[in-house]
Amino acid sequence: MIFVTKLLVIGVDGATWKVIKPNLDSLPVFKKLCGEGKSGTIVLPEGEAVISPAIWTTMFSGVPGSKHGHEKYVKDGKLQSRDDIPVEFCWDKIPDKIVALQVPFVIPPFNWNCDYMPPGFGASKDEAELRQDVEGITAKAKEILASSPECAIVCYNHLDRVQHFHWGEDEYVLEWYKLVDSAIGEFVDKAEKVIVISDHGFCGVGEARDKTLPDVAADGQRLKGDHHEEAIIITKGLDCEIKQPGDVYRAIMEMFG
Ligand SMILES: [Zn+2]
């Protein structure tokens, strides 16, 4: 089979081996990818904030969090936008070769060369809206891959949002992993090389190297899960190794820059 899309990067915010590994029989797409490709654990470096906006920025700019300083979706009462972040992303450098869908370094998540607006502005905790968003992103991803970009980036941030409030409810959390697993399965075979990566893992509150969040969310709901410093990485057909989030940027630039 001849592929037109050379690289597909699938970002799954908050995905952890703690849920995937013991449940591979319920997650056939992850199981297949692990079998066909190389899988491993990324241990985020000490001193770097284990926070979604910071890590996604690093992943696609190659700039460490301690240098770019973008850690929060809202800073000093102002919703941060792409222009507030002092980096050049891979798509700024090779604008015509990349289509990026819903990269969650800002709210709503960032798109490049495509349009998509998530329900609830990409910050919803409503279960129906989250499900609708998984479906919407998957449909858009299929459309993008049908247009054969050289490099496609597709991100899902639902596991992060679900795990904050439901960590420890194993069956409920697994249902969301199954949803993402089958969503990815709809388009993962459309590219020659594949990277599946999370920005960080997950764990109970108090179990992470750094506590990244308060015990109670802004709306009063108690948080049950926190970000863990171990993220997942699976690569298929890739020549280089991804040991840190910034290596994704380097892999893209090496391939297309
Ligand atoms: Zn995250």
Residues whose N, C-alpha, C, O or C-beta is under 5 A from the ligand:
A	BS01	ZN	D13 G14 S52 D160 D199
